[in-house]
Amino acid sequence: MAKTVADGIWEMLASAGVRRCYGIVGDALNPVIDALRRNGSVDFVHVRHEEYGTFAAVAEACLTGQPVAVCGTAGPGATHLINGLLDARKERAPVIAIAGDVENALMDTATHEELNPYAFFATASLYTGRLVDPGQLRAVVSTAVTTAVAERGPTVLSVPGSVAAAAAPDVELSVALPATVPGPASEADLKAMAALIDEAATVAIFGGDGCAPAHAETRALAELLKAPVGYSLKGKQWLEYDNPCAVGMTGLLGYGGCYDAINRADVLLMLGTDCPYSNFLPQHGVKVVQVDRDPHALGRRVPLALGVVGDVKSTLEALLPMLRPKTEDAFLHQCLRKTERFRARMRHYATKGPGIKPIRPEYVAAVLDELADDDALFFADTGTPVIWAARHIHYGRDRRLFGSFAWGSMANASPNAFGAQLAFPGRQTIALCGDGGFTMLALGDLLTEVRHEAQVVHVIFNNSMLDFVNIEQQEAGLLPFGTDFPAPDFRRFAEAFGARGIRIEEPDEVQAGLRDALAHRGGPVVVDIVVDPYALSLPAHIPPAVVKGFTQSAAKQAFEGKMDEVIETVERNVRLL
């Protein structure tokens, strides 16, 4: 059989390191999938929803650093990819989407399932190529793959079935990937950084995901400068562990002395972070130096004294020998003391958890922290599971946390965990799910996990509401509305689907139930934990607008005859208020 365009696509993708494709087959995509079957080097994972498959691909691509493919057929199948691709763009994941397309002769005739891929994918895709002629094969596929890997983000190949089935041109079908490791800052920027730091009496560090390979260098810098180290949510796993200068996070998830550190230092070093919550960052009075490999991020959140393009690790390696050590450590210890006081307050509901009913979600997270492996992979649904994952679970040299942290989509934890489990079979993989997120996307593809015997542990914080949205509405001074729903017994669903199901309703069942779930082998397990719906989480720094919002919301709830709920909320969170 002569080589087809579809054969050429998979040959090129495989040469670039693609080893898996998630998706659903159908009509326009059939020649592409038939070629995948013949190729044999790319594993096809048939999911129940294309969005689920794309979230799985995002996690796999980010955790492995290798490009991953997803696919959906013409029209509706392709549109189901979009939310996951937007997440891939925000999380900088090299995901290559193959979208089925209508036949060439029918393009621009408003035919069945026709979609303009350029217009539709414009917000998500770094590059969209439409293969309307076999002669485009090498150029278009090579561009899509190279862009995804070099620029770290999603690209799209829109492929009509008629072109996919056509004979491939006689050309070289491999992709030569470029090196993507950036270098340090320029000599001029390094000297300017050193001058600003040496002139400052106090320096603070605020780091993000760009610090992933730079734990040792950041710690060395902090110790040299007696600088407190705060971090964004995405920076926590890289900068908190084994760091005597760590002072917690900022933002509404924040804890510890981070807010004070970054807003009261003379100089703030922002390293590899694009934290979007500008109201928690210094807007005046602090000289900010930002280092990032992406020039678009510089100055986007705060006014800068100096913007520096460069890789964090190599920049710090070059900077450290240029700096004079600082001896005054009062500012650092002040921030550390505040951090420890806040940690003690956070530990209240974790340590008292066995005696508190309804079950506190903080206690659930603390038990998971204790029981999980040192190299466990945690994935958190957008919502309150992110709060508990950020505050009560410790990460380290090998333990990881991942989620839709930049895009903020619901329902990501289960598919993220599934993709990670396929990439790292047997490694402990834990999805912290909201009851809303689990029913939105994970429930159907639990069947996919069962089929693949994926050892994913789903821990569902079952509070019968969209809890994070409920908190958001109160912060805005609104009467909570539209956030509650009846949640089922997820254990029964799990068992009906062929998975292991565990339901926990009593606090003294939490330890044994989670231990049992983590020990389960041979497939997924769903742990349905009924938690306190009134649990609140307040940050170390509470903006005046948030205080005002909660006050207004409480008044509105009282006027609506819901004073009992206001009192219940206060009583159950008294140690946090």
N, C-alpha and C positions, 0 to 999 in steps of 0.2 A: 504494500500500500504506500502511495506517495505521501510524503510529509505534508501535512496541512498547516495553515496559519495557526490553528489552535495548538498543534503539536509544537510549533515554534515558540508560542507564548510560554508553554510550560518548560520547554528546554531552556529558555532564557531566564525564567523565574528560578528554576532549580539551580542554574549556574550562579545565581546571586545569593543563594543560601535559603530560599524559600523551601520549607519542609512541610508546611501544613496549609490547608485551605478550608475555611469554615463557610457553610452556606446551604442554600437550597437549590436544587436543579430545576430545570423546566424550559420548554420550548426554545427560545432564542439561545439559551445557554447550553443546550444539549450537546452540540458539537464540541464545545469547550470542555465539558465534563467527560465526554467520551475520550478526548485526547488526554486528560488527566489520568484516566484509568489506564490508558496504554503506556503513559510515561512511567508510572510505578514508583517514582521517587518522591512524590508529594502526597501526603496523607490527606484524604478528603473526610471532613467531619460534617455529617449531615445533621444540622440543628433543626429545631422546630420553629425558630424565628430568626431571620437574618440579623436583627439587631443584637440578639443574644450572641450570635457567632462573631459579630464585629467587636463587641466588648471583650469576648474571650481572646480575640486576636490582639487587641490593644494591650492586654496584660501580658500575653506571651511575648509580643514584640518588645515591650519595655523591659521585661525581666531578662530576656535572652540577648537583646540587642540585635536580633536577626529580623529581617523582613518576613511578614506573614501575609498570606492572601486571604481574601474573603470574596464571596460572589453572591449575586442575586440576579434573577432573570429580568427581562425587559419590563419597564413600567413599575408596577407595585413591588416586585421583588427588589428592584434597585432602590426604590424609595425607602424601603425598610432598613437599608444600610446607613442612612444619612446620620442618625443620631450618634451611632457608634463612630462614624468617621469624624464627626465634629469633636467627639471626645479624643480621638486619635490625634487630631490637629492640636488640641489644647495640651495633651499629655506628651506630645512630640514622639509619637509611635510610628515606626515605618510599616504602615499597613497599605497593601496594594489591593484595591477593589477591582474586580472584573464584573462589569455590568452588562447583562444581555441588552441587545439593541434590535430595533426593527430592521428589516432588510433594506438595503440601499435604495431600491426602487420605490419604497414606500415612505422614505424620509420626507418630512415636511408636508405630509398629506393628512395629518390628524388621524392617522390610522390607529387601530386597536393597540393600546399599551405604549403608544409613542411618547417619548420623553426627550427633551433637549438636554443632553448630559452636561453641556457647557454651562447653561444657565442654572440647572438644578444643583450641580455639585460645586458651584463656584465658591460658596462660603466654607466648604469643608476641605476641598482638595487643593493641594499645592500645584498639581498639574493634572489636567484631564485630556486624554488623547482618545480620539474617535477613529477606530480603524475602518475606514471606508474603502480601502484598497489594499490588497496583499503586499504591494510594494512598500507600504509604510511599516511593515512588521518590525524590522530591526530598529529603526529610528524611534518609533513611538514607544515600544516596550522598553527599550534601553533608557529613554528619557524618564519614563514613569518609575522605573526601578532606581535609577541613579538619584533622582530627585527625592524619592522616599527615604533612601538611606542617607544621603549627604545632608539634606535639609531636615531630616527627622520629622516625618509627617506623612499623612495619607496622600495617595495619588489614585487616579481612576483610569481604567481602560474600558472604554465602551465598545463592545464587539458585536456587530450583527452576526446572526447565525450563518448567513450566506457567505460572509467573508471568513469566518472561522473555519468553514468547511472547504474553502478554496485551497488550491495548491500553494505551498509556501515558496517564496523566492529562494534562489540558490545563493544565500549569503551566510556569513558567519553569525551564529546564533548563541553568543555568550555575552555576558555583561561584565565589564571590567570596573569593579567598584573603587571609588577613590578613598584615600585615607581621610577620616573625618575627625581626627583628634586635633583640636585647635591649639595654638601656642600661647605663650604668656603675653602679658601686656607689653607695650613698647617701652623702651628705655626711658623716654621722656615721661611717660605716665607713671612708671615705677618711681622715678625721682620725685615727681609731684606728690605721689601718695606718701612717700617716706617723709617729705617735708611737712605735710599736713599732720601726720601722725606724731612726729617728733615734737611739733609745736603744741600739741594738745595736752592738757593736764589729765583728762579722762577720755578713754576710747571704749566704745562698745561695738560688738559684732552681731550682725543679724544675717543668718544664712538660710539658704533654701536648697532646692534640689540640685543646683549646680555644685554643691559641696559634696556630692556623692563620693567622689574619689579622694576628697581632701580632708578627711577627718584628722589625720595626724598633723597636717600643716595648719589647720584652723586651731587645733588645740595648742600647738606650739606658739602660734601668733598670740593667742589669748593669754598664755602664761607669760610670754615675754612682755606684753603690754598691760598685764593685770586687768584684762578686759572681760567683762561679763559677756557670755555668748547666748543670745536668744535665737529663735528659729521659727520659721513658718511651719505649717503642718507638714509640707513636703520635705522640710529640712530636718524635722525631728529625728527621724531614724538614722540620719548621718551624723548629727552633732550632739545628741544628748548623752549617749552611752560613753562611759569611760572618759568623762569630761568634767573635771573639778570646777570649771568656770560656767557650767550650764545653768541658765536661769529661766528656762521655760519658754512658752510661746506667747504671742500676742494675738489680737483679734478676739472675736466673740467666743472662740474655743480656748482662749488664752488662760494661762496660769503662771504663777510665780512672779519674779521680778523683771520679766522681759520688757514690759511696757515702760517702766521707770528707767531701765537701763538705756533703751534706745532713744528715749525722748529727753534724757537729762545729761547725756554724755556731751563732751565738747565736739567729738568727731564720731560719726557712726559709719562703720564699714558694712555695706550691704553686699553680700557675697553670693552670687548665683541665685538670687531670689527676685521674683516679680510679684510679690505678695500684693493682691489687689485692694486690700483694705486700707486705703490711704488715711482714713480718719484715725487709725491707730499708729501711724507713722509720723515722724516729725516734719512739720511743714515750715517751721522757722526756728531760728535759735540754735540749730545743730548743723554742723558742717557734714554733709553726707557725701561719701565716696562710694560709688556703685561699680562693682566689677561683674561683667556678664559676657558670655560668649556671643550673645545676641545683641547687636547694637540697637535694635528697636526697643529693647527693654529699658535702656538707659534714660533716666529722668521721667519715666512714664508715671511713676507714683509719687515722687517727691522731688523738690528742687535740689539740684546737685551742686556741690562745690567742685566735683571732679567725676566725670564719667569715663570708665575704662573698659575697653573691649579686650577680653582675654579669658582664657580658661582659668578657673579659680585655683586649681592645684598648682599648675606651673607658674602662675602669677605669684602665688604666695611663696613658692620655693625661691623665686628670684628676689622677692621683696624682703624676706626675713633677714638676710645678711646685711641689709641696708639700714636696719632700724636700731635705735638705741633702746636698751631695756628700760622699763619704768619700775620704780620702786614703791610708789604710793599705791596701796591696795584698799583704801577705805571704801571707795566707790564700789569695787567688786564685792566686798564682804557685805556691804549694805544690801546689794541686790540678791546675794546668796541667802541672807537671813530672811528676806521677804519671800523668796522662793520656798524655803523650808517651812515657813509659817503657812503658806498657802497649800503646800503638799499635805501638811498635817490636817488641814481643814478638809481637803479632798478625800483623805483616807477615812474620814468618819463613817460614811455609809458603806465603805468597803469592809472595814474591820468589824463594824456592827452588823454587817449583812446577815449572818446566820440567824439573828434574832428579830429581823425586821420583815414584816409582811404588810402589803405586797412586796414581792422581791424587788430590791433596788437594782437598777441596771448597772450601777457602779460596781456592785458586788459581783455580778456576773462577769464583767470585764476583768476585775481583779483576780477572780478564780482562774479565768482563762490565762491570764498573765503568768500565774503560778504553775499551771499544768502544761502549757504548751511547750513544744520543743524549742531549743535555742535557735534553731534555723527555720522555725515555722513561718509560713507566709500568711499574712492577714490581709483581708480585703473588706472594706467597709462601705455599706450603702450610704449614699448621701442622705443626711438626716442625723438623728440623734446617735446612731451607731458610730458615726465619725467622732462625736464628742467623747464617747466612752473609750474608743480606740486611741484617741489622742491623749487622754488624761490618765487612763488607768492601765494601759498596756505598755510595757517597756520593749524597746527594740534594741538591737545590738549589732555586732559585727556581721551576723548572718541572718538575723530575724528581720523580716521586711513588712512594710505596710504600703498598700496601694489602693487607689480608688479614683473616682471621677472628681478629683479635687479641684481641677482648674475649670472644667466644664460644668460640673455640678449636676449631672444627670441622676435621676432615680434609678434604682434597680440594677446597678452595676456589679454588686459584690459577688453574686452567684456566678455570672458568666466570667468575670475576671478570674475567680478561683478555679473555674473549670479549665480555662486556657492555661493557667499556671500549672495545674495538676497534669495536663497532657505534656507540658514542657518539662516538668520535673516529677515524673511518676514516683509515687511513694512518699514524697516529701509532705509533711503535715501542712494542709491547706485549709484555712478557716475563713468562711464567709460570714461576716457580721451583718445580718439582714434586718431591715425593718419589715414589719408585717405588710405594709403597703408596697414596698419594693418587691418583696418576694412574690406577692400575688400578681404584680404587674407583669413581670417578665420571667422570673425564675421557675414558676410552677410548671409550665409546659415543658421546658427543657430539662426538668428533673428527669424526665424519661430519657433524654440524651445522655445524661450523666450515668443513669442506671445501665444503659446499653454499653457504655464504655467502661463500666466499673470504676468510675472516677472517684477517688477517695476524698471527696469534698465534705467538710463538716460545716453544715449551715446552722448558725446560731441565730434564731429569730427572736428579736425583742418585741414580743407581742403585747402591745398596749392598746389595741383597737383604735388607733388613730394615726394620722400623719403628724407625729409629735413635733417634729422640727418646724413644720408650717404653723402649728398651733402656737409655738413659742414665738415665731416671727410675727404672727398677728398681734400677740400681746406686746411685743417690743414696739410695734407700730402704733400702739394705743387702740387697737381694734378689738371688737368683741369676737372671740374665736368662733368661726363658722365654717362648715363644710370640711372639717378635718377628721370627723369621727366616722367609723364604719364597724360593722360587726366582723370580727376576725374568727376564722374557723379553727378547729382543732387540726393543726398542720400535721400532727403525728399520723392521723388517719389518712390524709392525702398521701403522705410519704409511703406508708405501708401499702396503700392501694396501687401506687406507682412502682412498687418493688424495691423501694429504698428502706433503710432503717429509720424508724420514727421514735422519738423520745419526747414526752411532754413533762414539763416541770412547773408545778404550781406552788410548791412549798419551798421556803429558803433552805431548809435542811436537806433538800434533794439536789441542790445545785452542784455541790462537789462531786457526788457520785455520778450524777447524770452526765456532766461534762467529761468526767474521766472515762466513762463508758463510751461516749461519742468519739473521743479522741483515739480510743483504742480500737475502734471499729475498722475492719478491713473488708475489701471486696466490693466496695461501692459507696455511694453517698449516704450521708446520715443527716436527718433533719431534727434539730433540737428546738422544740417550741417552748419558749420560756415566757410565762405570763408575768410581766413586770409592771411596776407602779406607773400608771399613766400620769401621775402628778409630779414625777421627778423633774427637777430643774437643774440646769447647770449654768452658773453665773461666772463670768470671766473675772480675772484679777482686777482689771480696769473696766469699770462700767461707764460708758459715755453718758452724759446727762440726758441725751435724747432717749436712751434705753430706759433709764429710771422713770422719766416722764411717761414713756409709752406704757410701761407696766402699771404705773399708777392710774393712768387714764383707762386702761383695759380693765383693771380691777373695779373701778367705779362703774363702768358700763355693765360689767357682769353683775354687780350688786343691784343696779337699777333694773336689770332684766330678770331678777329673782334667782340669781345664781350665786348668792353670797356663800352658800355652803361650799361651793367649789373653790371660791377664793380662800376661804378659811382652810379647806383641806390642803390646798397648794402650800400655804404658809406653814401649816403644821408639819407637813411631810418634808419640808426643806428648811426647817428652822436653823439648822447648822450652817446653811449656805447664805442666809439672808443677813 
